[in-house]
Amino acid sequence: MNTVQFSLSRVGEENLHYFESETESAIQLVFVPGGLNPEIWEQQLRYFSKSFKTVSFRPTVSFRDYQGEKEALKNVLEQEDMDNVVLISHVFGNKLVQEFEERENVISTVLTSPRRRFEKIPPRKAADWIYKLGSFKPKIAKKFFFGEKTEYRIVKEFMETLEKPDYLDFRTFLDDYRVGRPKKESLAIHPESDRFSSLEFARELTPNASISTLKAAGAFCFYEKPQEYNKALLDFLNVIRDEVKSQEIIEVKKKNHSLLEFEKKSDEDFRAEPQKLKV
């Protein structure tokens, strides 16, 4: 398995741990870390980089709270070559991607494990206990974040990939958490075994949100069941990509039509103008 490499790069006005594929495509994908390390998206970054320009990032240590990641995403999106962007996040970053939904170069969002809000935020000791115990005992992590039939091997691999976030930084992603009805065409992926996601709430996100359900999957379904997750995402992206290409064809036809009209009018004006006789 090839490991996705993040390099320290200057993006806009700040340095970021940054990954960008070299693939050219009609739409571009940005996988948002949502307070966690972006390596948890590795299976998606490798898979979608084959067909799409694919980006992910992480702020440097001093800027890993909600505002820091928001500023980082802003810098990513303000790059000149970022156009027709689809923002993709997991449950903890859904609020963040919706803050950028109305940008002109953002055409869609993908919300994984959609929920309205977090009513209760675990105190530091509880969060530390869950992470520490989950690292040593996959059964604990599985209970909170994965489906009942998921192999311990997958849970263990995930806990090895996941870097423990700073508690205060991560808490800012849960404070005042709100997810609303998308304004642009979007996808809501609901894992049926997820303790955080709500199918009833996902249905409230329509009509602009399509809903895809994943069976026997938990909060980190993109890591737990990458084939099923990637297929659901790819089906949606193909629709978005076709719409973009169709719109581009329409714009070209309009441009060509305007050019023909201009040439026709110029020719008519030339014929209507009295011609001077050459002496």
Disulfide bonds with the S-S distance in Angstrom:
none
